[in-house]
Amino acid sequence: MRVAIAGAGLAGLACAKYLADAGHIPIVVESRDVLGGLVAAWQDEQGDWYETGLHAFFGAYPNMLQLMRELGIEDRLQWKQHTLIFNQPEKPGTYSRFDVPNIPAPFNVITSIIRNNDMLTWEQKLRFAVGLLPAVVRGQKYVEAMDRYSLLEWLQRQGVDERVSSDIFIAACKALTFINPDEVSATIPLTAINRFMQERYGSKIAFLDGSPTERLCQPIVDYFTERGGEVHLNAPLKKIRLNPDGTVKHFLIRGLNGVADWELAADIYVSAMSVDVLKVLLPQSWREIDFFAKLEGLEGVPVINVHLWFDRKLTDIDHLLFSRSELLSVYADMSNTCRAYANDERSMLELVLAPAKDWIERSEAEIVEATMQELKRLFPQHFDADHPAQLLKSKVVKTPRSVYTASPGRQANRPTQATPIENFYLAGSYTLQRYLGSMEGAVLSGKLAAEAIQQAPPVANKPLAAIAS
Ligand SMILES: Cc1cc2nc3c(=O)[nH]c(=O)nc-3n(C[C@H](O)[C@H](O)[C@H](O)COP(=O)(O)OP(=O)(O)OC[C@H]3O[C@@H](n4cnc5c(N)ncnc54)[C@H](O)[C@@H]3O)c2cc1C
């Protein structure tokens, strides 16, 4: 079967890969001139890479790891020490570590918490552990049911100390969802904790050895194009045209650069676009169907990725860092963490600014200035009056609508990959799967969409060729 897929983010590409494995022909259309969607990256005039987002991979990403194994590129993940590292704003220039020993889960994570005395007192640790018990014992079903509470509400109900929330969960929530604990559904951090508690290497972090566009997305494209699939960049889906029975007749693709609009006809159609774009493109007659009407409850969250190149090394830490700052979420010195960005003399900090709703409209200069002020608080030793570190250049990438906003109650709005329309499917990290709005969630959603297509009864009498109009 020919399957038309709109969107070349990880969900659309994974869907295409697994359809090719099943003997189908995926045809991917992407609106931009770059692969990867939220993992897309570009090179500047000097050849330095900058990215839509700082991306960390976790041991608890079975579908991503399997995909990379199947493509023969698993050695592109650079695994870091098994530890989580937090800045200590109250002791500028210092870090607090949760070192996870190499013993079976969940004892490895528990040991790392017990051993850390910088951030939590014994009483706080005990109350935290008791509060978490139902999530660990009663498992994912309990975790899903907690979607009705914000994380802050849930922590209060469990009697967990406010300091645990402010010290650990603000950092974790901002890293996972780009919003704060009073806005985020309790299901999200509890799901992550559950995975980390159940898998020995679940919380172990890796960085890709180069740009996700080149080192991850391109190999997926090579895989399915070698098997007859196609990718068209600069080919935005403009309209979903329907048959009289409400099924998809074809995708109308906007012709760019002097090319006329064209029709992409296939046996099956997949939207792997973000939910915000899909909502705009939904045909009128589908909007009344409850399945699609529920998408109105989902919306992408703003986030900003800041890149700062300095004239010297600011840190030799080769890991993801949790800033615990109000402005910033996680960051990393990519000159240490990523082989293709390596530099022994100069730091390139990649920092996620979140929550970003008050910053997304501001100028790049304001964003860089605010980030620098924050760094001066975190690393005063590098910005003394005599010999301060010099910023050589910066790059800001704003994403006004990124992954879906994971506020309480949103689980009920997340759609399955199969839809009520027999020849139309959904992929995307916002669709229903257990790994939230992440790279792992995107890959799993693409795989689930491909499985749903494979399992569906054949759709009869649909046109087979892409027709230029
Ligand atoms: C700053 C930042 C940091 C992140 N950090 C992490 C992390 O550390 N770990 C992690 O696991 N995840 C992280 N994520 C989340 C992760 O990047 C996403 O969950 C994942 O990449 C989403 O993939 P997707 O395919 O579902 O959607 P998208 O990547 O949004 O893909 C949708 C695609 O559809 C295309 N499209 C849109 N409109 C059209 C149209 N009309 N026609 C055709 N194509 C169209 C888009 O251009 C895009 O390529 C981060 C995200 C950001 C923004």
The ligand as an SDF file (V2000), in Angstrom:
LIG
                    3D

 53 58  0  0  0  0  0  0  0  0999 V2000
   13.4050   22.7740   23.4550 C   0  0  0  0  0  0  0  0  0  0  0  0
   13.0130   21.3150   23.4060 C   0  0  0  0  0  0  0  0  0  0  0  0
   13.7010   20.3920   24.1830 C   0  0  0  0  0  0  0  0  0  0  0  0
   13.3080   19.0490   24.1800 C   0  0  0  0  0  0  0  0  0  0  0  0
   14.0310   18.1510   24.9280 N   0  0  0  0  0  0  0  0  0  0  0  0
   13.7140   16.8430   24.8680 C   0  0  0  0  0  0  0  0  0  0  0  0
   14.5390   15.8880   25.5150 C   0  0  0  0  0  0  0  0  0  0  0  0
   15.5450   16.2260   26.1420 O   0  0  0  0  0  0  0  0  0  0  0  0
   14.1880   14.5670   25.4310 N   0  0  0  0  0  0  0  0  0  0  0  0
   13.0900   14.1580   24.7220 C   0  0  0  0  0  0  0  0  0  0  0  0
   12.8340   12.9510   24.6530 O   0  0  0  0  0  0  0  0  0  0  0  0
   12.2940   15.0460   24.0760 N   0  0  0  0  0  0  0  0  0  0  0  0
   12.5740   16.3770   24.1290 C   0  0  0  0  0  0  0  0  0  0  0  0
   11.7990   17.2790   23.4590 N   0  0  0  0  0  0  0  0  0  0  0  0
   10.5290   16.8210   22.8460 C   0  0  0  0  0  0  0  0  0  0  0  0
   10.7250   16.1590   21.4860 C   0  0  0  0  0  0  0  0  0  0  0  0
   11.5360   16.9640   20.6650 O   0  0  0  0  0  0  0  0  0  0  0  0
    9.3490   15.9970   20.8150 C   0  0  0  0  0  0  0  0  0  0  0  0
    8.4570   15.3210   21.6730 O   0  0  0  0  0  0  0  0  0  0  0  0
    9.4090   15.1920   19.5150 C   0  0  0  0  0  0  0  0  0  0  0  0
   10.5110   15.5410   18.7080 O   0  0  0  0  0  0  0  0  0  0  0  0
    8.0990   15.4300   18.7580 C   0  0  0  0  0  0  0  0  0  0  0  0
    8.1000   14.7500   17.5330 O   0  0  0  0  0  0  0  0  0  0  0  0
    6.7950   14.6900   16.6320 P   0  0  0  0  0  0  0  0  0  0  0  0
    7.1770   14.0030   15.3800 O   0  0  0  0  0  0  0  0  0  0  0  0
    5.6750   14.1650   17.4320 O   0  0  0  0  0  0  0  0  0  0  0  0
    6.3890   16.2200   16.3310 O   0  0  0  0  0  0  0  0  0  0  0  0
    7.1760   17.3660   15.5600 P   0  0  0  0  0  0  0  0  0  0  0  0
    8.6340   17.2320   15.8050 O   0  0  0  0  0  0  0  0  0  0  0  0
    6.5010   18.6300   15.9170 O   0  0  0  0  0  0  0  0  0  0  0  0
    6.9310   17.0340   14.0180 O   0  0  0  0  0  0  0  0  0  0  0  0
    5.8660   17.5580   13.2620 C   0  0  0  0  0  0  0  0  0  0  0  0
    6.3650   17.8090   11.8430 C   0  0  0  0  0  0  0  0  0  0  0  0
    5.2700   18.2220   11.0300 O   0  0  0  0  0  0  0  0  0  0  0  0
    5.7230   19.2460   10.1760 C   0  0  0  0  0  0  0  0  0  0  0  0
    4.5700   20.0080    9.6710 N   0  0  0  0  0  0  0  0  0  0  0  0
    3.8830   20.9940   10.3050 C   0  0  0  0  0  0  0  0  0  0  0  0
    2.9110   21.4480    9.4920 N   0  0  0  0  0  0  0  0  0  0  0  0
    2.9640   20.7200    8.3560 C   0  0  0  0  0  0  0  0  0  0  0  0
    2.2170   20.7170    7.1390 C   0  0  0  0  0  0  0  0  0  0  0  0
    1.2000   21.5610    6.9160 N   0  0  0  0  0  0  0  0  0  0  0  0
    2.5510   19.8130    6.1780 N   0  0  0  0  0  0  0  0  0  0  0  0
    3.5800   18.9470    6.3600 C   0  0  0  0  0  0  0  0  0  0  0  0
    4.3290   18.9280    7.4870 N   0  0  0  0  0  0  0  0  0  0  0  0
    4.0170   19.8050    8.4610 C   0  0  0  0  0  0  0  0  0  0  0  0
    6.6530   20.0530   11.0590 C   0  0  0  0  0  0  0  0  0  0  0  0
    7.4890   20.9140   10.3200 O   0  0  0  0  0  0  0  0  0  0  0  0
    7.3960   18.9400   11.7630 C   0  0  0  0  0  0  0  0  0  0  0  0
    8.5110   18.5150   11.0170 O   0  0  0  0  0  0  0  0  0  0  0  0
   12.1870   18.6270   23.4090 C   0  0  0  0  0  0  0  0  0  0  0  0
   11.5060   19.5570   22.6090 C   0  0  0  0  0  0  0  0  0  0  0  0
   11.9210   20.8820   22.5890 C   0  0  0  0  0  0  0  0  0  0  0  0
   11.1800   21.8560   21.7110 C   0  0  0  0  0  0  0  0  0  0  0  0
  1  2  1  0
  2  3  1  0
  2 52  2  0
  3  4  2  0
  4  5  1  0
  4 50  1  0
  5  6  2  0
  6  7  1  0
  6 13  1  0
  7  8  2  0
  7  9  1  0
  9 10  1  0
 10 11  2  0
 10 12  1  0
 12 13  2  0
 13 14  1  0
 14 15  1  0
 14 50  1  0
 15 16  1  0
 16 17  1  0
 16 18  1  0
 18 19  1  0
 18 20  1  0
 20 21  1  0
 20 22  1  0
 22 23  1  0
 23 24  1  0
 24 25  2  0
 24 26  1  0
 24 27  1  0
 27 28  1  0
 28 29  2  0
 28 30  1  0
 28 31  1  0
 31 32  1  0
 32 33  1  0
 33 34  1  0
 33 48  1  0
 34 35  1  0
 35 36  1  0
 35 46  1  0
 36 37  1  0
 36 45  1  0
 37 38  2  0
 38 39  1  0
 39 40  1  0
 39 45  2  0
 40 41  1  0
 40 42  2  0
 42 43  1  0
 43 44  2  0
 44 45  1  0
 46 47  1  0
 46 48  1  0
 48 49  1  0
 50 51  2  0
 51 52  1  0
 52 53  1  0
M  END
$$$$
